[in-house]
Amino acid sequence: MKFLIAILFSLACTLSFADQSENNENQPIVTELPTNYSEFVEVIGILTADEIIKILGEPVKKIELKMKSSNDVIARTWYYHNINTDENDKYFPTTELDIVDGYVESVVFMNEVDETTNLEGKKYEVERPDSVF
């Protein structure tokens, strides 16, 4: 009888943990991004492009680089306005996210320029961890 109770208890615990992991599976690791530019760069690399849109919304402008042969998108550049601050809490007018393989590879913070100019802002390479855990 003790053996049967132990099996039933074990089965109940297993099902409980399975339900909880299924519920957490669709939730992003991060639910909001910091506005400070250095903290933003540290966090943005762990998010997929879809998760970024869920948090920040659609970008103001999107540029897609496609393969000529297959028309597959291989890289994207997204522009957002007034989402990041400098060390003096002043907002950068434009933040550029360069996305390759679904993840941000670099971030450019632009002061007094926007996505239509050829001037380069301050660029940061994003460190993407091999694994979150």
WODAHU-V747667 format. One record per run of one state. SS is the DSSP state (A for helix, B for strand, O for the rest). FROM is the first residue (numbers start at 0). LEN is the number of residues. If there is no record, write none. Layout:
((SS/FROM/LEN) (SS/FROM/LEN))
This chain:
((O/0/1) (A/1/24) (O/25/10) (B/35/1) (A/36/8) (O/44/3) (B/47/1) (A/48/8) (O/56/4) (B/60/6) (O/66/6) (B/72/9) (O/81/3) (B/84/1) (O/85/5) (B/90/1) (O/91/2) (B/93/7) (O/100/2) (B/102/8) (O/110/11) (B/121/4) (O/125/8))
